[in-house]
Each structure stands twice: as structure tokens, then as C-alpha cells.
Amino acid sequence: MTSPRKIRCAIYTRKSSEDGLDQDFNSLDAQFEACTAYIASQKHEGWKCLKERYDDGGKSGGTLERPALQRLLADIEAGRIDMVVVYKIDRLTRALSDFAKLVDQFEAAECSFVSVTQAFNTSSSMGRLTLNVLLSFAQFEREVTAERIRDKIAASKKKGLWMGGVPPLGYDPHPDKSRRELVLNEAEARTVRKIFALYDAHACLNVVTRKAEDGGLRSKHHHFSTGRQQGNRPFSRGQIYHILRNPTYLGRIRHKEKSFPGLHQAIIDQALWDKVQSKLESAAVRRRGVKTMYQKGAQTGAASLLGKFRDETGDMLTPSHSKKGNRRHRYYVSNRLVSGKPDPSGWRLPAKAFEAAVSTAVVEHLTAAANRHEVLVTEDLAELNEAAERTRRLASRIEQNGAGAAASLIDNGNLGKGCIQINLFPQALSQALEHSPSKLNSSLLHIKAPFHCRRRGAELKIIAGTVSPMPDKAMIRALRNAHAWVGQMKAGSSIREVVARAKKSESYVSRIILLAFLSPRIQKAIMDGTQPLSLTLETLVKSRIPRGWNDQETLFGFGPNS
């Protein structure tokens, strides 16, 4: 008689709160003991408990981002676990959608799942059906609990209670933890009053930000219970704006779009609050055509496209800069990056290249419209020819003067992956072409062009509009070196002699020399600069280049030969 197959069992335990975890025998230990006993009862089936524990203490079941769970999933994927044992299914997850993902991962690794107290497992279709039903109720319970909590918070805020979190600058939590209200921090309150007074005097966030830094004003210094510290830094422009818009300083408690009278003392009186809010709103809706100090600066090229473009999330692209030695490098960045928080989806574009790309897209659009005689909506041939000629002259001026000349024509624009959209001002364009706005062809006002970013080492190249050949000097130099080194080896030189002659490392020469064996089509494209945007020198040296030319062309984005 053959012995049963060994089934390696891992026990996963979880507790939502940290209460009681410091006890000698806590909830995690109780779950582990119950699961261990269950595994022991299945010894005749070949079950064996692994020594490693997967405990998540103080972790919610509403997310899969739990350290022990991630370790468990990694070990399952590595093939080290055959069975996952839990006390109850909601210890693993409380969300039906997350459970579906986990079951898919388990099945892909041929791993089963057992709940000790609910007496079923996912090795059968009936067990999976029962599990889905139970998880539906668990998710329903979680959502109802969340609704109750939200309703309680809303009701408490209507009574003017502070419902926790990091208190705003100027306030501290009440020393009596049973009292849900804020108490005044006089030292910080003076900082808040200075910020309001500065904006009332200057009505400009940039000026207030500079003067606040010059005056030594600092953000709130907060100590978390974990020991982490936050704040005590110069204010950013966004932080200043948030303070000026926060009704807490008027003695109110905000809940979503509404605010209610709070139990705490106000820092700002109603008259100053109203004046500041009026000035903020006026700054946000300045009449078009009225040149602000920023627009005047834009015409000089300081930030020609300020306030005109948004990224694919709707976030405004904001001018920024950095200094390296005596050189000042300008950028347009997604506004959320200005606060310093990392966000991989944010854009950070070199200003000069971005402005050139935008002006190129506008020039190409106007020129194409002029060539197609699609500037005006009219059947008068003489008028069409005159408008086309004026459009060409306008495009020529923009091409000569750059984004500064195009900025006055641009109303707004959006960036997306591989695409840029630009909307032009009808009034500004009609004035430049000396025609009534009603006569302009509607297609002239909307531009949609390709937009690509290509990284070359530390440099970011931006390409918009028609993609013209762009020979990559680094790739061409590497390709030439590869052929030269192959030629030396054909003449009888060893790889060591080639390395010594090139004064490069052996690793570098070994990677670059493979470029000599690329397909003729790829090599010609590199020399002409017509290679796909995704094909860079870094891509080539890091890829495992296939031997077959067709395989190489498929790998590096070359379509089938025509």
C-alpha cells in the first residue's frame, strides 16, 4: 500500500486591530493553534504543517496589501505550499473581488484553500460555490458597517465635533481624549493670521509663499504615535492655498462640500475671511485678454504655456525649475508633483522641448489647413486663397518665434499617452488672420497630434506632430563600434585584444558587439533615424537578441516587410 502524497500546509492568521496583540496568548495564537490541530487530524491524508508562520496583526481584510499575505503568495507562486489553512474565510479576505483574485492565484499554483471552522475547501466546485456565497455576506456586512461609520461621522460633524486625524495648523486635539474638539495653539495661530494678512495685502499666492519663507513661517510639526515626524518645513504654494480655503479657521467644521459651526475657537474673523475668499475667486476667474504678471512673463518665454495644459488625469502642468551649477533647467510638471509626493503617473517635461513640441504641432496644423484650403467656411476662392496665405505667414511667425508666439492662440490643451490635444482661441485666431470668428472653419480650432517621449540616457526627447527621422548618435556610434570590433576579430584579434584596444570593459564590448548581427532592416533604420521610438541603445543591450532576423524585427517593433 502506497503512502499518501505529502501536502505542505501553511497557516495564515489575521487580526484587524492591534488590541491585545501584546498578550502572551493572543487571537493570532488562538487561530494558529486551531489550524494546527486541524492539520494534525488530517495526518492520514499526508498533511504536514510548515514551520513558518504568516501572521498579519492589525491589518484590515479589505486590502491585499498585507506583509504576511504577500509573503504567503510569493511562497505559493514558488511552489513551496500545497494547502492554505485559515480559521475563517474572512481572515484571508473580506472582499469578494479580492477573493476571486486569490483563488485564481491558488489554482495557477495548484494550491488549495481550507477554512477550519467552516468545513469546506476549494478543491471541489461545491466548496467554491459555498465560499462565494459566504464571502458575499461578509462583503455586505463590511459595506453596511462602513455606511454606519460614515453616517456617524457626518452626524458628529453637524454637531461641530472634530472627528480625528492630524489637526490643522493653529489647533491641537483636546487634552481630554473623551472630548471631540480642537483647542487653540496660540503660537501656530499667529502663523495662520500672518498668512491671511499677507494674502489680503498682496492677493498673490506666489508672493505670499516667498514672504512666508522669508519670514521663517513653518508648517505644523506633528509627532505620530509611531515616532514618525511630519512638517516643520517652509510652506508650499499648495499648502498656503489650503490654509486660506480651510473654514476651520472661521470656527467651523467641514464635511465634504458643507461646513457646520464647530465647538472650537475661530482664528480668523468673518470680515477678513470674506475678503480673502473674494480675492481667491477673482484670481481664479480673471477675464481673458487681461494680461496678468504671469502672462506677461509668458510672452518673454519664462513660462509660455503656463496654465494651458493638463495631463491625462486632469492635473494642471505647472512650471518648475532646478539648478545645476550656474545653469537653470526649466520643466513643466504635473501639479501633484509640486508638493513633493512621488507619483509615477505624473509628467515632468523639459520646458524647452515641450514648448518646441507644442509650437511644432500648431505650425504643422495651420500649414496643413492652409494647404487644404480649410481655414474658412466660404466658397469664395479668392477669399480662401487670401486666408490660406495669411495662415501660412502666421505659421511661419510661430515657427520662427516659438511657443511665445503660439501661446496667445492656445486656449487649453491635454496630454495623453502618445497624443496631444490643443484647442485654439477663436477670437485670437480670427484677429491674427483678420477674419470674423464666425467664418473660421471649426476644424481649425482643434489640434490632435502624436506626442511621444523618448529617453536617451538622462535626456528626454519629446516628439510631437509628424515624426521626422531622428538619428540617434549613441546608437549609430555603438553600431559602428560593433562592426569595427567584429572586423578586428575576423582579422585574428582575440576578444581581450579588442577590449584593450577599445579601452572599454569586456562586459561592455561583449554586449555592444552583438549589434553587428542585427538584421539589415534594423541597422538601416538606426542609421536613417527611422527606428521605432521604443528602440533605444539601452533596450538593445538589455534584450536577449534572437538569432533570426524576423524574430529580431518582431521583438523590436518593426512591422512585416511591405
C-alpha positions as CSV (number, residue, x, y, z in Angstrom):
1,M,0.0,0.0,0.0
2,T,1.4,3.4,-1.1
3,S,1.7,6.2,1.5
4,P,-0.4,9.4,0.7
5,R,1.3,12.3,-1.0
6,K,2.7,14.8,1.3
7,I,0.6,18.0,1.4
8,R,2.6,21.0,2.7
9,C,0.2,23.2,4.7
10,A,0.7,26.9,5.5
11,I,-1.4,28.6,8.2
12,Y,-2.5,32.2,7.7
13,T,-3.8,34.3,10.6
14,R,-5.1,37.9,10.7
15,K,-6.5,40.3,13.2
16,S,-8.0,43.7,12.2
17,S,-6.9,45.7,15.2
18,E,-3.7,45.8,17.3
19,D,-5.7,45.5,20.6
20,G,-4.4,42.5,22.6
21,L,-1.5,41.6,20.4
22,D,0.9,42.2,23.2
23,Q,-0.7,39.5,25.3
24,D,1.2,36.2,25.8
25,F,-1.6,34.3,24.0
26,N,-3.5,36.5,21.6
27,S,-6.0,36.0,18.8
28,L,-3.4,35.1,16.3
29,D,-2.1,32.4,18.5
30,A,-5.6,31.0,19.0
31,Q,-6.2,30.9,15.3
32,F,-2.8,29.2,14.7
33,E,-3.5,26.6,17.4
34,A,-6.9,25.7,15.9
35,C,-5.4,25.4,12.4
36,T,-2.5,23.2,13.7
37,A,-4.9,20.8,15.4
38,Y,-7.0,20.5,12.2
39,I,-3.9,19.8,10.1
40,A,-2.9,17.1,12.7
41,S,-6.3,15.5,12.3
42,Q,-5.6,15.1,8.6
43,K,-2.2,13.5,9.0
44,H,-3.6,10.3,7.5
45,E,-4.1,12.2,4.3
46,G,-0.5,13.3,4.2
47,W,-1.0,16.8,5.6
48,K,2.1,18.4,7.1
49,C,2.2,21.8,8.9
50,L,5.1,24.1,7.7
51,K,7.1,25.8,10.5
52,E,6.9,29.3,9.1
53,R,4.0,31.5,10.4
54,Y,2.1,34.0,8.3
55,D,0.6,36.4,10.8
56,D,-0.9,39.8,10.0
57,G,-1.7,41.7,13.2
58,G,-3.5,45.0,13.0
59,K,-4.3,44.6,9.2
60,S,-7.6,45.1,7.6
61,G,-9.2,42.4,5.5
62,G,-10.4,45.0,2.9
63,T,-7.0,45.1,1.2
64,L,-4.5,42.5,-0.1
65,E,-1.5,44.8,0.8
66,R,-0.5,42.9,3.9
67,P,3.1,41.8,4.6
68,A,2.4,38.3,5.7
69,L,-0.1,37.7,2.9
70,Q,2.3,38.9,0.3
71,R,5.0,36.5,1.7
72,L,2.4,33.7,1.6
73,L,1.5,34.4,-2.1
74,A,5.2,34.6,-3.0
75,D,5.8,31.2,-1.4
76,I,2.8,29.7,-3.2
77,E,4.0,31.0,-6.5
78,A,7.4,29.5,-5.8
79,G,5.7,26.1,-5.3
80,R,6.6,25.7,-1.6
81,I,2.9,25.4,-0.4
82,D,0.2,22.9,-1.4
83,M,-2.6,24.0,1.0
84,V,-3.5,27.3,2.8
85,V,-5.3,26.8,6.1
86,V,-7.3,29.6,7.9
87,Y,-9.5,29.8,10.9
88,K,-12.3,31.5,8.9
89,I,-12.5,32.7,5.3
90,D,-12.8,36.4,6.3
91,R,-9.3,36.1,7.9
92,L,-8.0,35.7,4.3
93,T,-10.1,38.5,2.8
94,R,-13.5,40.2,3.3
95,A,-13.9,41.4,-0.3
96,L,-15.4,39.1,-3.0
97,S,-13.3,40.6,-5.8
98,D,-10.1,40.1,-3.8
99,F,-11.0,36.5,-3.1
100,A,-11.6,35.8,-6.8
101,K,-8.0,37.0,-7.4
102,L,-6.6,34.9,-4.6
103,V,-8.4,31.7,-5.9
104,D,-7.0,32.3,-9.4
105,Q,-3.5,32.6,-7.9
106,F,-4.0,29.5,-5.8
107,E,-5.3,27.4,-8.8
108,A,-2.5,28.6,-11.0
109,A,0.0,27.2,-8.5
110,E,-2.1,24.1,-7.8
111,C,-2.7,25.2,-4.2
112,S,-6.0,24.6,-2.3
113,F,-7.6,26.6,0.5
114,V,-9.3,25.3,3.7
115,S,-11.4,27.0,6.3
116,V,-11.2,25.1,9.7
117,T,-14.4,26.3,11.2
118,Q,-16.5,26.2,8.0
119,A,-15.6,22.6,7.0
120,F,-15.0,23.0,3.3
121,N,-12.2,23.7,0.8
122,T,-11.7,24.9,-2.7
123,S,-10.6,21.6,-4.1
124,S,-14.3,21.0,-5.1
125,S,-16.8,23.0,-7.1
126,M,-19.3,22.9,-4.3
127,G,-16.7,24.3,-1.9
128,R,-16.0,27.2,-4.2
129,L,-19.8,27.9,-4.6
130,T,-20.3,27.9,-0.8
131,L,-17.3,30.1,-0.3
132,N,-18.6,32.7,-2.8
133,V,-21.9,32.8,-1.0
134,L,-20.3,33.3,2.4
135,L,-18.0,36.0,1.1
136,S,-20.9,37.9,-0.5
137,F,-22.4,38.1,3.0
138,A,-19.0,39.1,4.5
139,Q,-18.7,41.9,2.0
140,F,-22.2,43.0,2.6
141,E,-21.5,43.2,6.3
142,R,-18.3,45.2,5.7
143,E,-20.1,47.7,3.5
144,V,-23.0,48.1,5.9
145,T,-20.5,48.7,8.7
146,A,-18.7,51.3,6.6
147,E,-22.0,53.1,5.9
148,R,-22.8,53.2,9.6
149,I,-19.4,54.7,10.3
150,R,-19.8,57.4,7.5
151,D,-23.3,58.3,8.8
152,K,-21.9,58.6,12.4
153,I,-19.1,60.9,11.2
154,A,-21.5,63.1,9.3
155,A,-23.8,63.4,12.2
156,S,-21.0,64.2,14.6
157,K,-19.6,66.9,12.3
158,K,-23.0,68.5,12.1
159,K,-22.8,68.9,15.9
160,G,-19.4,70.7,15.5
161,L,-17.3,67.8,16.7
162,W,-13.7,67.2,15.5
163,M,-13.6,63.6,14.2
164,G,-9.8,63.0,14.5
165,G,-6.9,63.0,12.1
166,V,-4.0,65.4,12.0
167,P,-5.3,68.7,13.4
168,P,-4.8,71.8,11.1
169,L,-2.1,74.4,11.8
170,G,-3.3,76.6,14.7
171,Y,-5.0,73.8,16.6
172,D,-4.3,70.8,18.8
173,P,-6.6,67.9,19.9
174,H,-8.3,68.5,23.3
175,P,-6.1,67.1,26.2
176,D,-9.2,65.1,27.4
177,K,-9.5,62.4,24.8
178,S,-13.1,61.9,25.5
179,R,-13.9,65.4,24.2
180,R,-14.1,65.6,20.4
181,E,-13.0,69.2,19.9
182,L,-10.0,71.3,18.9
183,V,-8.1,73.7,21.2
184,L,-6.2,76.8,20.1
185,N,-2.4,76.6,19.7
186,E,-1.6,80.3,20.0
187,A,1.9,80.1,18.5
188,E,0.6,78.4,15.4
189,A,-2.5,80.6,15.3
190,R,-0.2,83.7,14.8
191,T,1.3,82.0,11.8
192,V,-2.2,81.5,10.3
193,R,-3.1,85.1,10.9
194,K,0.1,86.3,9.2
195,I,-0.7,84.1,6.1
196,F,-4.2,85.5,5.9
197,A,-2.9,89.1,6.3
198,L,-0.2,88.5,3.6
199,Y,-2.7,87.4,1.1
200,D,-5.1,90.2,2.0
201,A,-2.2,92.6,1.3
202,H,-0.8,91.0,-1.9
203,A,-3.5,88.8,-3.4
204,C,-0.9,86.6,-4.9
205,L,-0.1,83.0,-3.7
206,N,3.5,83.1,-5.1
207,V,4.3,86.3,-3.3
208,V,2.7,85.0,0.0
209,T,4.8,81.8,-0.3
210,R,8.0,83.7,-0.7
211,K,7.3,86.2,2.1
212,A,6.2,83.3,4.4
213,E,9.6,81.6,3.8
214,D,11.5,84.9,4.2
215,G,9.6,85.4,7.5
216,G,10.6,82.0,8.8
217,L,7.0,80.6,8.9
218,R,6.8,76.9,9.1
219,S,4.2,74.2,8.6
220,K,2.7,72.3,11.6
221,H,5.2,70.0,13.3
222,H,3.3,66.8,14.1
223,H,4.5,63.8,16.1
224,F,2.8,60.4,15.3
225,S,2.4,57.7,17.9
226,T,4.8,55.5,15.8
227,G,7.6,58.0,16.3
228,R,7.4,59.4,12.8
229,Q,7.5,63.2,12.5
230,Q,6.0,65.4,9.8
231,G,6.1,69.1,8.9
232,N,8.1,72.0,10.3
233,R,9.1,73.0,6.8
234,P,8.6,76.1,4.6
235,F,5.1,76.3,3.2
236,S,4.5,75.3,-0.4
237,R,2.1,77.2,-2.6
238,G,-0.5,74.5,-2.3
239,Q,-0.3,74.5,1.5
240,I,-0.9,78.2,1.5
241,Y,-3.9,77.8,-0.7
242,H,-5.3,75.0,1.5
243,I,-4.9,77.2,4.6
244,L,-6.7,80.1,3.0
245,R,-9.6,77.9,2.0
246,N,-10.0,76.0,5.2
247,P,-13.2,77.0,7.1
248,T,-11.8,75.5,10.3
249,Y,-10.1,78.9,10.9
250,L,-13.5,80.5,10.9
251,G,-14.7,78.3,13.7
252,R,-16.5,75.8,11.5
253,I,-16.1,72.0,10.8
254,R,-16.1,70.9,7.2
255,H,-17.8,67.8,5.9
256,K,-17.4,67.3,2.2
257,E,-18.9,70.4,0.5
258,K,-20.6,71.8,3.5
259,S,-19.4,73.2,6.8
260,F,-21.1,73.5,10.2
261,P,-20.5,75.6,13.4
262,G,-17.7,74.0,15.4
263,L,-17.0,73.8,19.1
264,H,-13.6,75.3,18.7
265,Q,-12.5,79.0,18.8
266,A,-12.1,80.8,15.5
267,I,-8.7,82.2,14.4
268,I,-9.9,84.5,11.6
269,D,-12.9,86.9,11.8
270,Q,-15.7,86.8,9.2
271,A,-14.7,90.1,7.5
272,L,-11.1,89.0,6.8
273,W,-12.3,85.6,5.7
274,D,-14.7,87.1,3.2
275,K,-12.1,89.5,1.7
276,V,-9.6,86.7,1.2
277,Q,-12.2,84.3,-0.4
278,S,-13.3,87.1,-2.7
279,K,-9.7,87.7,-3.8
280,L,-9.0,84.0,-4.3
281,E,-12.1,83.6,-6.5
282,S,-11.2,86.7,-8.5
283,A,-7.7,85.4,-9.1
284,A,-9.2,82.1,-10.4
285,V,-11.6,83.7,-12.9
286,R,-9.6,86.6,-14.3
287,R,-11.0,87.9,-17.6
288,R,-9.4,86.6,-20.7
289,G,-7.5,89.2,-22.5
290,V,-6.4,90.9,-19.3
291,K,-2.6,90.4,-19.0
292,T,-1.6,89.2,-15.6
293,M,2.0,89.4,-14.4
294,Y,2.3,85.7,-15.3
295,Q,1.0,86.1,-18.8
296,K,3.4,89.0,-19.4
297,G,6.2,86.7,-18.2
298,A,5.0,84.0,-20.6
299,Q,5.4,86.3,-23.6
300,T,9.1,86.7,-22.7
301,G,9.4,82.9,-22.7
302,A,9.7,82.5,-19.0
303,A,6.8,80.0,-19.0
304,S,4.9,80.5,-22.3
305,L,2.4,77.7,-21.7
306,L,1.6,78.5,-18.0
307,G,-1.9,77.4,-17.1
308,K,-2.8,76.0,-20.5
309,F,-2.1,72.2,-20.4
310,R,-3.3,69.4,-18.3
311,D,-2.2,65.8,-18.1
312,E,-4.4,62.7,-18.7
313,T,-5.7,62.9,-15.1
314,G,-6.8,66.5,-15.5
315,D,-3.9,67.8,-13.3
316,M,-2.5,71.1,-14.5
317,L,1.1,71.2,-15.8
318,T,2.9,73.7,-13.7
319,P,6.2,75.5,-14.5
320,S,9.1,74.4,-12.3
321,H,12.9,74.6,-12.4
322,S,16.1,73.1,-11.0
323,K,19.6,74.4,-10.8
324,K,22.9,72.6,-11.6
325,G,25.8,74.9,-11.0
326,N,25.1,78.1,-12.8
327,R,22.6,76.5,-15.2
328,R,18.9,76.8,-14.6
329,H,16.8,74.0,-16.1
330,R,13.0,74.6,-16.7
331,Y,10.3,72.0,-16.6
332,Y,6.5,71.6,-16.8
333,V,5.4,69.1,-14.2
334,S,2.0,67.7,-13.1
335,N,0.8,69.9,-10.2
336,R,0.6,67.0,-7.8
337,L,4.4,66.6,-8.0
338,V,5.0,70.1,-6.8
339,S,4.0,69.0,-3.3
340,G,7.0,66.6,-3.4
341,K,4.9,63.4,-3.2
342,P,6.1,60.7,-5.7
343,D,3.7,59.7,-8.3
344,P,4.8,57.5,-11.2
345,S,1.9,58.7,-13.4
346,G,3.0,62.4,-13.1
347,W,4.6,64.2,-16.1
348,R,8.0,66.0,-15.8
349,L,8.8,67.5,-19.2
350,P,11.8,69.7,-20.1
351,A,10.2,73.1,-20.8
352,K,12.2,74.0,-23.9
353,A,11.5,70.6,-25.6
354,F,7.8,70.7,-24.6
355,E,7.3,74.3,-25.8
356,A,9.0,73.4,-29.1
357,A,6.8,70.3,-29.5
358,V,3.7,72.4,-28.9
359,S,4.7,75.1,-31.4
360,T,5.6,72.4,-33.9
361,A,2.2,70.8,-33.6
362,V,0.5,74.2,-34.1
363,V,2.7,75.1,-37.1
364,E,2.0,71.8,-38.8
365,H,-1.7,72.0,-38.1
366,L,-2.0,75.6,-39.5
367,T,0.1,74.8,-42.5
368,A,-1.9,71.6,-43.4
369,A,-5.2,73.6,-43.1
370,A,-3.8,76.3,-45.4
371,N,-2.7,73.7,-47.9
372,R,-6.1,72.1,-47.9
373,H,-7.9,75.5,-48.0
374,E,-9.8,74.6,-44.8
375,V,-9.2,77.9,-43.0
376,L,-12.6,79.5,-43.7
377,V,-16.1,78.3,-44.3
378,T,-16.8,80.0,-47.6
379,E,-17.0,79.2,-51.3
380,D,-15.2,82.4,-52.4
381,L,-12.0,81.1,-54.0
382,A,-10.2,84.5,-53.7
383,E,-11.0,84.7,-50.0
384,L,-9.9,81.1,-49.4
385,N,-6.5,81.8,-51.1
386,E,-6.0,85.0,-49.1
387,A,-6.8,83.2,-45.8
388,A,-4.5,80.4,-46.7
389,E,-1.7,82.8,-47.4
390,R,-2.2,84.6,-44.0
391,T,-2.3,81.3,-42.2
392,R,1.0,80.3,-43.7
393,R,2.5,83.6,-42.7
394,L,1.1,83.1,-39.1
395,A,2.6,79.5,-39.1
396,S,6.0,80.9,-40.2
397,R,6.0,83.5,-37.4
398,I,5.3,80.8,-34.8
399,E,8.0,78.6,-36.3
400,Q,10.4,81.5,-36.1
401,N,9.5,82.8,-32.6
402,G,8.5,79.5,-30.9
403,A,5.9,78.9,-28.1
404,G,5.8,82.6,-27.1
405,A,4.1,83.4,-30.4
406,A,1.8,80.4,-30.2
407,A,0.8,80.9,-26.5
408,S,-1.7,83.7,-27.3
409,L,-3.6,81.5,-29.7
410,I,-3.9,78.5,-27.3
411,D,-6.9,78.3,-25.0
412,N,-6.1,74.9,-23.4
413,G,-4.7,71.5,-24.1
414,N,-4.4,68.0,-22.8
415,L,-1.6,65.4,-22.8
416,G,-2.2,61.7,-23.1
417,K,-0.1,58.6,-23.9
418,G,1.0,59.1,-27.5
419,C,-1.3,62.1,-28.1
420,I,-1.6,65.8,-27.5
421,Q,-4.8,67.8,-28.0
422,I,-4.8,71.6,-28.3
423,N,-7.8,74.0,-28.5
424,L,-7.2,77.4,-30.0
425,F,-9.0,80.7,-29.1
426,P,-11.4,81.6,-31.9
427,Q,-11.1,85.4,-31.1
428,A,-7.3,85.3,-31.0
429,L,-7.0,83.2,-34.2
430,S,-9.6,85.4,-36.1
431,Q,-7.7,88.5,-35.1
432,A,-4.4,87.1,-36.3
433,L,-6.0,86.1,-39.6
434,E,-8.1,89.3,-39.9
435,H,-11.3,87.4,-40.3
436,S,-14.6,87.2,-38.3
437,P,-14.7,84.2,-35.8
438,S,-17.9,83.1,-37.4
439,K,-16.1,82.4,-40.7
440,L,-13.4,80.2,-39.3
441,N,-13.6,76.5,-40.1
442,S,-14.3,74.7,-36.8
443,S,-11.6,72.1,-37.6
444,L,-9.0,74.9,-37.5
445,L,-9.6,75.4,-33.7
446,H,-8.9,71.8,-32.6
447,I,-5.5,70.1,-32.9
448,K,-4.8,66.4,-32.3
449,A,-1.3,65.3,-32.9
450,P,1.1,62.4,-32.0
451,F,3.1,63.1,-28.8
452,H,5.9,60.8,-27.8
453,C,8.7,60.9,-25.2
454,R,12.0,59.1,-25.9
455,R,14.6,58.8,-23.2
456,R,18.3,58.8,-24.2
457,G,20.3,58.3,-21.1
458,A,19.5,61.2,-18.8
459,E,18.0,63.2,-21.6
460,L,14.3,63.2,-22.5
461,K,13.4,63.8,-26.2
462,I,9.9,65.0,-27.0
463,I,8.4,64.4,-30.4
464,A,5.0,66.0,-31.4
465,G,3.3,66.3,-34.8
466,T,4.7,64.5,-37.8
467,V,7.6,62.2,-36.6
468,S,10.6,63.1,-38.8
469,P,13.7,61.0,-38.9
470,M,15.8,61.4,-35.7
471,P,19.2,59.6,-36.0
472,D,20.4,58.5,-32.6
473,K,24.1,59.4,-32.4
474,A,24.7,57.0,-29.5
475,M,23.1,54.0,-31.3
476,I,24.9,54.8,-34.6
477,R,28.3,55.1,-32.7
478,A,27.6,51.7,-31.0
479,L,26.7,50.1,-34.3
480,R,29.9,51.3,-35.9
481,N,32.0,50.1,-33.0
482,A,30.3,46.7,-33.2
483,H,31.2,46.3,-36.8
484,A,34.8,47.6,-36.2
485,W,35.3,45.1,-33.4
486,V,33.9,42.2,-35.4
487,G,36.3,43.2,-38.2
488,Q,39.2,43.1,-35.8
489,M,38.2,39.6,-34.6
490,K,37.9,38.4,-38.2
491,A,41.4,39.6,-38.7
492,G,42.7,37.4,-35.9
493,S,42.4,39.5,-32.8
494,S,41.2,37.9,-29.6
495,I,38.4,39.5,-27.5
496,R,41.0,40.6,-24.9
497,E,43.0,42.4,-27.6
498,V,39.8,44.1,-28.9
499,V,38.9,45.2,-25.3
500,A,42.4,46.5,-24.6
501,R,42.4,48.5,-27.9
502,A,38.9,49.9,-27.3
503,K,39.8,50.8,-23.7
504,K,36.4,49.5,-22.6
505,S,35.3,46.8,-20.2
506,E,35.0,43.3,-21.5
507,S,31.3,43.2,-20.4
508,Y,30.6,46.4,-22.4
509,V,32.3,45.1,-25.6
510,S,30.5,41.8,-25.4
511,R,27.1,43.5,-25.2
512,I,27.8,46.0,-28.0
513,I,29.4,43.6,-30.4
514,L,26.1,41.7,-30.8
515,L,24.6,44.8,-32.6
516,A,26.7,43.9,-35.7
517,F,24.4,40.8,-36.1
518,L,21.1,42.7,-36.2
519,S,19.0,42.4,-39.3
520,P,19.9,44.7,-42.2
521,R,16.5,46.3,-41.9
522,I,17.1,47.3,-38.2
523,Q,20.6,48.5,-38.9
524,K,19.4,50.7,-41.8
525,A,16.6,52.1,-39.7
526,I,19.1,53.1,-37.0
527,M,21.4,54.8,-39.5
528,D,18.4,56.7,-41.0
529,G,16.9,57.5,-37.7
530,T,13.6,55.8,-38.6
531,Q,13.6,53.2,-35.9
532,P,10.6,52.8,-33.5
533,L,10.5,55.3,-30.6
534,S,10.8,52.4,-28.2
535,L,14.0,51.2,-29.7
536,T,16.9,52.7,-27.8
537,L,20.5,51.7,-27.1
538,E,19.5,50.7,-23.6
539,T,16.7,48.5,-25.0
540,L,19.2,46.7,-27.3
541,V,21.9,46.0,-24.8
542,K,19.4,44.7,-22.2
543,S,17.5,42.5,-24.5
544,R,18.3,38.9,-25.4
545,I,18.6,39.4,-29.2
546,P,17.3,36.4,-31.1
547,R,19.4,34.9,-33.9
548,G,16.6,35.0,-36.5
549,W,16.3,38.4,-38.3
550,N,12.5,38.1,-38.4
551,D,12.4,37.4,-34.7
552,Q,14.6,40.4,-34.1
553,E,12.3,42.7,-36.1
554,T,9.2,41.4,-34.3
555,L,10.9,41.9,-30.9
556,F,12.0,45.5,-31.6
557,G,8.7,46.7,-33.1
558,F,9.3,46.5,-36.8
559,G,6.1,45.6,-38.7
560,P,6.2,43.0,-41.5
561,N,8.0,44.0,-44.7
562,S,5.8,45.6,-47.2
